[in-house]
Amino acid sequence: MNTVNCRHALKACLLLLLLSPLAGCSSDDWLWILNPNGPLAKSSVYYLIVDILLLAVVIVPATALVIWAFFRYRQGGKGRYDPTFNHSILVEIVVWGVPLLLVGVMSYFSYQGIRAVEPYEPQSVERAVATSGDHQKPLKIDVITTDWQWLFVYPDQDIAVANRLIVAAKRKVEMRLTSAGVTNDFYVLKVINQIYIMPGMRTKHNFYLDRTGDYRGFSTEFSGPGFSWMNYKMKAVAPKAFDQWVAKAKASSHQMTWSQFKQFAKPTVNTGNTWRLYSHVDPNLFTQVIAKVKSGELTSVKPIFMTKDMQNEEFKSHSTGKPNRGNN
C-alpha cells in the first residue's frame, strides 16, 4: 500500500470514528453527555471521564510501546537481541508499580463516585440543594409499575398521573418505588441513574434538576410483551408551572382508589403511549401494593395471546384508551 492510499485509509477510519456515535440514535441522545441536567448526571459524566483518563494512563503508553517494539525488534530492525537478559528492576517497577498506583487512585475515585450518585443519599444532590439555598420541602413521589404501565403518585398533593412524570426544577425530589408485577428498572435518560423496582419491595431514589426540559423515561428491564411500550415523558417545569399543573390535576374527574388500581394493574400494553391524571389517590396505595404482592393477593395472569401472537387484534386493543390531550 503506497503513501497516498494509507492517507485515504486513515481519513476514512477517522471519519467512521467521528460518525459512529450517530449510528442508531439522534444527536439529542448522544450529545447529552456534553450537557447533563442535575448533579446526578453531572457526577456520572465526571467520573466516567476520570475513569477513561486513568485507563488511558496505561492503555496509551502500553499501545505505543507495543508498536515501538514491533518496529524496533522486527527482522532488520535496530533492536539488539540479548539471550542473557532475565531481569530488570526498572521494568518490574513500571509493570507492577504503575498498575498498583492506578488501582489505588481508581479505588479512591470509585468510592467518591459511589457516594456522589448513590440513590438513597446522593451527596451530589445534597451539595446541590445546599448550594442553591432553596429550603422548600422536597417533592415526594411514589412510583408504582405494573404490566406494563407507570403510576406516579404525589402523596402530599393527593394526585397521581399515569405514564407521565412531572417534577419541579430546582427542587429536591424524593422517590419510593415498588412494582405490582415483575421487576423493572427506573431510568430517565440524561438526568436520573438507573435503579431496580421490585415486586413486594421498596427502593428509593433522590435527585435534583438544575433546569427545565423534556426527557425520556423508560424501563431498562425486559418484562414481557408490553415492555417496548413501557415508556413515558418526564417534564421538568418551573415551580409556578408545577403548581398550575397540580391545580389542573386536582380538577380531574378520575380517582385512583384501590379498586381502580386493581383494574389499572391488569396486563395492559400501552401502544398509544396514553396518560391520565387522577385528582384523588388512596393514601395507603403504595403500602397496600407491597402488602398485597407479598400476600399473593395482587397477581395477574397474562393471556397466552399476548406472548404467542403480538399481531393479534386483542393484543393491539390492549391500550389505556383514548390519549389524554391535556397540555401538561
Secondary structure as GFF3:
##gff-version 3
##sequence-region A 1 328
A	DSSP	alpha_helix	3	19	.	.	.	ID=ss1
A	DSSP	three_ten_helix	20	22	.	.	.	ID=ss2
A	DSSP	alpha_helix	27	30	.	.	.	ID=ss3
A	DSSP	three_ten_helix	31	34	.	.	.	ID=ss4
A	DSSP	alpha_helix	39	72	.	.	.	ID=ss5
A	DSSP	alpha_helix	89	92	.	.	.	ID=ss6
A	DSSP	pi_helix	93	97	.	.	.	ID=ss7
A	DSSP	alpha_helix	98	117	.	.	.	ID=ss8
A	DSSP	alpha_helix	123	132	.	.	.	ID=ss9
A	DSSP	beta_strand	139	145	.	.	.	ID=ss10
A	DSSP	beta_strand	150	154	.	.	.	ID=ss11
A	DSSP	beta_strand	159	162	.	.	.	ID=ss12
A	DSSP	beta_strand	164	168	.	.	.	ID=ss13
A	DSSP	beta_strand	173	179	.	.	.	ID=ss14
A	DSSP	beta_strand	184	188	.	.	.	ID=ss15
A	DSSP	beta_strand	192	197	.	.	.	ID=ss16
A	DSSP	beta_strand	203	207	.	.	.	ID=ss17
A	DSSP	beta_strand	213	219	.	.	.	ID=ss18
A	DSSP	three_ten_helix	227	229	.	.	.	ID=ss19
A	DSSP	beta_strand	231	237	.	.	.	ID=ss20
A	DSSP	alpha_helix	239	250	.	.	.	ID=ss21
A	DSSP	beta_strand	255	256	.	.	.	ID=ss22
A	DSSP	alpha_helix	258	264	.	.	.	ID=ss23
A	DSSP	beta_strand	276	278	.	.	.	ID=ss24
A	DSSP	beta_strand	280	281	.	.	.	ID=ss25
A	DSSP	alpha_helix	285	295	.	.	.	ID=ss26
A	DSSP	alpha_helix	305	308	.	.	.	ID=ss27
A	DSSP	alpha_helix	313	316	.	.	.	ID=ss28
###
